[in-house]
């Protein structure tokens, strides 16, 4: 009886630890993959030379699937547990900004992006085309 309980607890711990490290992992990936431009507090900026916004965003999301993804016409947004990655166009490629969610998400700055970006509306709600859509 103890073996199944121990296995369940070990699996839960692995999932918890994996979830805790995901934002650090995406930040590490950005710093290892793109040209660092600078930082200010919890915000860092990078450049993806000769890479359009859609390709850059798809590459990042492919490596680290976000909990929500959105666009507003001028930029694409990837939401993680504690960070948001914003990819926008610049003349020579894409600008990538990663910032802590406390800097704008919790105040509703990204609310216009819909489900998963409104502090009161978790990712996967009824408006994102996912399970339960139209109910």
C-alpha positions in Angstrom: 0.0 0.0 0.0 2.9 2.4 0.7 4.5 2.0 -2.7 1.5 3.5 -4.7 1.3 6.4 -2.2 5.0 7.1 -2.5 4.8 7.0 -6.3 1.9 9.4 -6.3 3.7 11.8 -3.9 6.9 11.6 -6.0 4.9 12.4 -9.2 3.2 15.3 -7.6 6.5 16.7 -6.4 8.0 16.4 -9.8 5.1 18.2 -11.4 5.2 21.0 -8.7 9.0 21.4 -9.2 8.6 21.5 -12.9 5.9 24.1 -12.8 8.0 26.3 -10.4 11.0 26.2 -12.8 9.2 27.0 -16.0 9.6 30.8 -15.9 13.3 30.5 -15.0 13.7 28.1 -17.9 12.0 30.4 -20.4 14.2 33.3 -19.1 17.3 31.1 -19.4 16.3 30.1 -22.9 15.8 33.7 -24.1 19.2 34.7 -22.6 20.9 31.7 -24.3 19.2 32.1 -27.7 18.8 35.8 -28.4 20.9 38.9 -28.2 20.6 40.6 -24.8 19.8 44.3 -25.0 19.5 45.2 -21.3 17.3 44.9 -18.3 15.5 47.1 -15.8 14.4 45.4 -12.6 12.5 42.2 -13.5 12.2 43.2 -17.2 14.8 42.1 -19.8 14.9 42.7 -23.6 16.4 40.7 -26.4 16.7 40.9 -30.2 16.0 38.1 -32.7 17.8 39.4 -35.7 16.2 38.7 -39.1 13.4 36.7 -37.5 9.8 37.9 -37.9 7.5 38.2 -34.9 5.4 35.1 -35.8 8.5 32.9 -36.2 10.1 34.1 -33.1 6.9 33.6 -31.0 6.4 30.2 -32.5 9.9 29.1 -31.6 9.7 30.3 -28.0 6.2 28.7 -27.5 7.5 25.5 -29.1 10.3 25.3 -26.6 8.2 26.4 -23.6 4.5 26.2 -24.1 2.7 29.1 -22.5 -0.4 29.0 -20.4 -2.0 31.6 -22.7 -1.1 33.1 -26.0 -2.5 36.3 -27.6 -1.9 39.1 -30.1 -3.1 42.6 -30.5 -1.9 43.5 -34.0 1.3 45.1 -32.9 2.8 42.3 -30.8 2.4 38.7 -29.7 2.2 37.7 -26.0 3.1 34.5 -24.2 1.9 34.2 -20.6 3.7 31.9 -18.2 3.1 31.3 -14.5 5.0 34.4 -13.3 6.2 36.1 -16.6 4.9 37.5 -19.8 6.9 37.4 -23.0 6.1 40.1 -25.5 7.4 39.8 -29.1 7.1 42.8 -31.4 8.5 43.9 -34.7 11.6 46.0 -35.2 13.3 46.9 -38.5 15.9 44.2 -38.2 13.8 41.4 -36.8 11.9 41.0 -33.5 12.2 42.6 -30.1 11.6 40.2 -27.2 10.7 41.6 -23.8 10.1 39.4 -20.7 8.7 40.9 -17.6 7.3 39.7 -14.3 3.5 39.5 -14.3 3.4 41.8 -11.3 4.5 44.7 -13.6 1.2 44.8 -15.5 -0.8 41.6 -15.7 -2.3 41.9 -12.2 -3.4 45.5 -12.9 -5.2 44.3 -16.1 -2.8 45.8 -18.6 -3.2 42.8 -20.9 -7.0 42.3 -20.4 -7.7 43.2 -24.0 -6.0 40.0 -25.1 -8.8 37.9 -23.6 -8.9 34.6 -21.8 -5.7 33.9 -19.9 -4.7 37.5 -19.8 -7.4 39.0 -17.6 -6.5 38.5 -13.9 -10.0 37.3 -13.2 -10.2 34.9 -16.2 -7.9 31.9 -16.1 -6.5 30.4 -19.3 -8.7 27.8 -20.7 -12.0 29.6 -19.9 -15.1 29.4 -22.0 -14.0 32.2 -24.4 -10.8 30.7 -25.7 -12.1 28.1 -28.0 -11.0 25.3 -25.6 -13.0 22.8 -23.7 -16.4 24.2 -22.7 -16.4 26.8 -25.5 -20.0 27.9 -26.2 -21.4 26.5 -23.0 
